[in-house]
């Protein structure tokens, strides 16, 4: 918490790629939800470009395909009360955290940085990845539609799979066993 947070995606991807590269001498997969989905996607592209490595599978969750422009205006710079209301509506921050003033003072700068990082992301066209992509979505997610998720198909020359689950944007909290089952099933294809 004492380090300055990343507010742009490329420098964060660079640091992660450098940190992971020594450990990628065995098959690996990447998973990311929401902001993590675009982070994992850009990490896969960076590893391909810098090291000639791709994951065995890329799992993206709760995020529209990267080539689809941001629909909403930025929220990372909202005044504190509006920012907190937005966090409450997203339903991803525990109620207890939103009601703890001291904790909010610590985490709001970090959350703002995360939102800035993803809301300032600029997609640059490259050749599709060769690894298969599995996309996960919530049937009640008002931010990410089924069509937004299907658009991930154009980011791979490999297989594409879409799995929809009950729930809103944070369906991964309520549907962990189902998600784990799909991930396990897809990864077993590379082990056997």
C-alpha positions in Angstrom: 0.0 0.0 0.0 3.0 2.3 0.3 3.9 1.9 -3.4 2.2 4.1 -6.0 -0.5 2.1 -7.7 -0.5 1.4 -11.4 -3.0 3.6 -13.3 -2.1 2.4 -16.8 -2.2 -1.2 -18.1 1.0 -1.5 -20.2 3.5 -0.8 -17.3 1.6 -3.3 -15.1 1.7 -6.0 -17.8 5.4 -5.4 -18.3 6.2 -5.9 -14.6 4.0 -9.0 -14.4 5.5 -10.5 -17.6 9.1 -10.0 -16.3 8.2 -11.5 -12.9 6.5 -14.6 -14.4 8.8 -15.3 -17.3 11.3 -17.4 -15.2 8.5 -19.7 -14.1 6.9 -20.3 -17.4 9.0 -23.3 -18.5 6.0 -25.6 -17.9 2.5 -25.4 -19.4 0.4 -22.6 -17.8 -3.0 -21.0 -18.1 -4.3 -17.5 -17.3 -7.5 -16.5 -15.6 -8.8 -13.0 -15.1 -12.2 -11.6 -14.0 -13.3 -8.1 -15.1 -10.2 -5.9 -15.1 -8.2 -9.1 -14.6 -9.6 -10.4 -17.9 -8.1 -7.7 -20.0 -4.9 -7.8 -17.9 -4.6 -11.6 -18.6 -5.3 -11.0 -22.3 -2.6 -8.4 -22.6 -0.2 -10.5 -20.5 -0.7 -13.4 -22.9 0.0 -11.1 -25.9 3.1 -9.7 -24.1 4.5 -13.2 -23.3 3.9 -14.2 -26.9 5.7 -11.1 -28.2 8.6 -11.1 -25.7 9.2 -14.8 -25.0 7.3 -16.8 -27.7 5.1 -18.3 -25.0 1.3 -18.6 -24.8 -0.9 -20.1 -22.2 -2.5 -23.5 -22.7 -5.8 -21.7 -22.3 -6.9 -18.1 -21.5 -10.0 -17.8 -19.2 -11.7 -14.5 -19.3 -14.6 -13.6 -17.1 -17.0 -10.7 -16.7 -15.4 -8.5 -19.3 -16.4 -7.5 -22.8 -13.9 -8.4 -25.5 -11.0 -5.9 -25.6 -11.8 -4.6 -29.1 -15.2 -3.3 -27.9 -14.8 0.3 -26.8 -15.8 1.4 -23.3 -19.5 2.2 -23.2 -19.7 4.2 -20.0 -18.0 7.4 -19.0 -15.1 7.2 -16.5 -15.9 6.7 -12.9 -12.5 6.7 -11.3 -12.5 10.4 -10.8 -16.0 10.7 -9.3 -16.3 12.6 -6.0 -16.0 10.2 -3.0 -19.7 9.8 -2.2 -20.6 9.1 -5.8 -17.6 6.7 -6.2 -18.7 4.8 -3.1 -22.3 4.6 -4.4 -21.0 3.2 -7.7 -19.0 0.6 -5.7 -22.2 -0.3 -3.8 -24.2 -0.7 -7.1 -21.5 -3.0 -8.6 -22.0 -5.4 -5.7 -18.3 -6.4 -5.5 -17.2 -4.7 -2.4 -18.4 -6.2 1.0 -21.0 -4.0 2.7 -18.9 -4.0 5.9 -16.0 -2.5 4.0 -18.2 0.3 2.5 -19.5 1.1 6.0 -16.0 1.3 7.6 -14.7 4.9 7.1 -11.1 4.2 8.1 -10.9 1.2 5.7 -12.4 3.2 2.9 -9.8 5.9 3.3 -7.2 3.2 2.7 -8.8 1.3 -0.2 -10.4 4.1 -2.2 -7.1 5.3 -3.7 -6.3 1.7 -4.8 -9.8 1.2 -6.2 -9.7 4.5 -8.1 -6.3 3.4 -9.6 -7.8 0.1 -10.7 -10.8 1.8 -12.3 -8.5 4.3 -14.0 -6.2 1.5 -15.3 -9.1 -0.3 -17.0 -11.1 2.8 -18.1 -8.0 4.3 -19.8 -7.1 1.0 -21.5 -6.6 1.3 -25.3 -6.8 -1.8 -27.4 -4.3 -2.2 -30.1 -4.9 -4.7 -32.9 -2.6 -7.7 -33.1 -2.8 -11.1 -34.6 -5.1 -13.4 -32.6 -3.7 -15.7 -29.9 -3.4 -19.3 -30.8 -4.5 -20.6 -27.4 -8.1 -21.5 -26.8 -10.2 -18.9 -24.9 -13.0 -19.7 -22.5 -15.2 -16.8 -21.6 -17.4 -16.7 -18.5 -20.4 -14.4 -18.0 -23.2 -13.7 -15.6 -26.8 -13.9 -16.9 -27.8 -10.9 -14.8 -24.7 -8.8 -15.5 -26.0 -5.4 -16.7 -22.5 -4.3 -17.7 -21.3 -7.2 -19.9 -23.7 -8.8 -22.4 -23.5 -12.3 -24.0 -22.6 -10.6 -27.3 -19.8 -8.7 -25.5 -18.4 -12.1 -24.4 -18.9 -13.8 -27.7 -16.7 -11.1 -29.3 -13.7 -12.7 -27.5 -14.0 -15.4 -30.3 -12.1 -13.1 -32.6 -9.1 -13.0 -30.3 -8.1 -16.6 -30.9 -7.4 -18.9 -33.8 -7.9 -21.8 -31.4 -11.2 -23.0 -29.9 -13.6 -20.7 -28.1 -16.0 -21.6 -25.4 -18.6 -19.5 -23.6 -20.1 -20.4 -20.3 -22.9 -18.3 -18.7 -23.8 -18.6 -15.0 -26.6 -17.2 -12.8 -25.7 -14.0 -11.1 -24.6 -10.5 -11.8 -21.1 -9.1 -12.5 -19.7 -10.9 -9.5 -21.2 -14.3 -10.3 -17.8 -15.8 -9.6 -18.5 -15.5 -5.9 -21.8 -17.4 -6.0 -20.9 -19.9 -8.7 -17.4 -21.0 -7.7 -18.0 -24.7 -7.9 -19.4 -24.5 -11.4 -16.6 -22.2 -12.6 -14.0 -24.5 -11.1 -15.6 -27.5 -12.8 -15.4 -25.8 -16.3 -11.8 -24.7 -15.6 -10.8 -28.2 -14.5 -12.6 -29.8 -17.5 -10.8 -27.5 -19.9 -7.4 -27.9 -18.4 -7.7 -31.7 -18.3 -7.7 -31.7 -22.0 -4.1 -30.6 -22.0 -3.0 -33.1 -19.3 -4.4 -36.2 -20.9 
